[in-house]
Amino acid sequence: MDEEMNTSELLVEITEENQTRKILEILNECETLEEAKEKIKALLKK
């Protein structure tokens, strides 16, 4: 049970890091804050 919990926690951590990387990539490629906000909102709708 403990190993499953650690695996789940690791999966959550990796997922959060990947989401953060994706957001940073969007921020770097967008020319305006509004454009970035729209693309990030689109991530939430997926």
C-alpha positions as CSV (number, residue, x, y, z in Angstrom):
1,M,0.0,0.0,0.0
2,D,2.8,2.4,0.9
3,E,4.6,1.8,-2.4
4,E,1.4,2.5,-4.3
5,M,0.9,5.8,-2.5
6,N,4.5,6.8,-3.3
7,T,4.0,5.9,-6.9
8,S,0.8,8.0,-7.0
9,E,2.5,10.9,-5.3
10,L,5.3,10.7,-7.8
11,L,2.9,10.6,-10.7
12,V,1.1,13.7,-9.3
13,E,4.4,15.5,-8.9
14,I,5.5,14.7,-12.4
15,T,2.2,15.7,-13.9
16,E,2.3,19.1,-12.1
17,E,5.9,19.7,-13.3
18,N,4.9,18.9,-16.9
19,Q,1.9,21.3,-16.6
20,T,4.2,24.0,-15.3
21,R,6.6,23.4,-18.2
22,K,3.7,23.6,-20.7
23,I,2.5,26.9,-19.1
24,L,6.0,28.4,-19.2
25,E,6.3,27.4,-22.9
26,I,3.0,29.1,-23.6
27,L,4.2,32.3,-21.8
28,N,7.4,32.3,-23.8
29,E,5.7,31.9,-27.2
30,C,2.9,34.4,-26.7
31,E,3.3,38.0,-27.6
32,T,0.6,39.3,-25.1
33,L,-0.6,38.4,-21.7
34,E,-4.1,38.0,-23.0
35,E,-3.0,35.5,-25.7
36,A,-1.2,33.5,-23.0
37,K,-4.2,33.6,-20.7
38,E,-6.4,32.3,-23.5
39,K,-4.1,29.4,-24.3
40,I,-3.7,28.5,-20.6
41,K,-7.5,28.5,-20.2
42,A,-7.7,26.2,-23.2
43,L,-5.5,23.7,-21.3
44,L,-8.1,23.6,-18.5
45,K,-10.9,22.7,-20.9
46,K,-9.0,19.7,-22.3
